[in-house]
Amino acid sequence: MQRVDTKRATHRLTRHTYSLSARRGPNLLLGGIAAACAVSALVAAGFALKGSREYNARVEATCAPPVSERELRDELARARLAGDHEAATRAALEQQAAAAAAELARLRTDLAFYRRQRRGSD
């Protein structure tokens, strides 16, 4: 066997035992996990709050007190008045349209008469 110089640096490096060591402590890892959990809990709470507000709005809309009978009668009276007004307006417009059509027919007959008169005189 060969003799090995035990004082050489290469001999000391090869005979030394090495092991992996953590560069960051375990506290940092635990702190990161705790922070991630806290953020996810806040996000979940935000979604729950939003859902709760939407649910409450729907419940309030469906559980609103019924409209009183007097308000319904007033609304019905307004609707009937609006319908009567629309019918009267439509009747007046139809009457004006009929009068305009009659006037147009009269003017066309007059125009045809004057054209025949002019052709006959030329």
PyMOL commands that set and color helices and strands:
alter all, ss='L'
color gray80, all
select helices_A, chain A and resi 9-15+26-62+69-121
alter helices_A, ss='H'
color red, helices_A
deselect
rebuild
show_as cartoon
